[in-house]
Amino acid sequence: MNAAEFTLEALETPALTKAHLADLLFEQIGLNKRESKDMVEAFFELVASSLIEGTDVKISGFGNFQIRVKAPRPGRNPRTGEAIPIGERRVATFHASAKLKEQIQGSVEPQDGTSEVEWSLGAE
């Protein structure tokens, strides 16, 4: 299977949204709009449900999502200065892969102010 190349022109919004991902699948892979939307939703639902269950999510070449348990600690109400205990809680963390970190460090924005991001899917 050949790697598919995607190019994102400068985004209208400062974030890459699920809707934009679905549009890219529609335009550049050829899935219909409903399949594209369903695929993006299914992906994020799978990641979220795995994290809720406590299972780490590792995406090769991108990074790892993990659930961490933060210990209880003393806190303070900033308005009143009153001490308030903060209980134990679970938080999601993300650690970028070495490959992604390398790509981020090596990327330089063009002089004309536009930005491009290249995505590849499949075997490398």
Secondary structure as GFF3:
##gff-version 3
##sequence-region A 1 124
A	DSSP	beta_strand	4	8	.	.	.	ID=ss1
A	DSSP	alpha_helix	18	24	.	.	.	ID=ss2
A	DSSP	pi_helix	25	29	.	.	.	ID=ss3
A	DSSP	alpha_helix	33	53	.	.	.	ID=ss4
A	DSSP	beta_strand	57	59	.	.	.	ID=ss5
A	DSSP	beta_strand	63	70	.	.	.	ID=ss6
A	DSSP	beta_strand	73	76	.	.	.	ID=ss7
A	DSSP	beta_strand	83	86	.	.	.	ID=ss8
A	DSSP	beta_strand	89	96	.	.	.	ID=ss9
A	DSSP	alpha_helix	98	106	.	.	.	ID=ss10
A	DSSP	beta_strand	117	121	.	.	.	ID=ss11
###
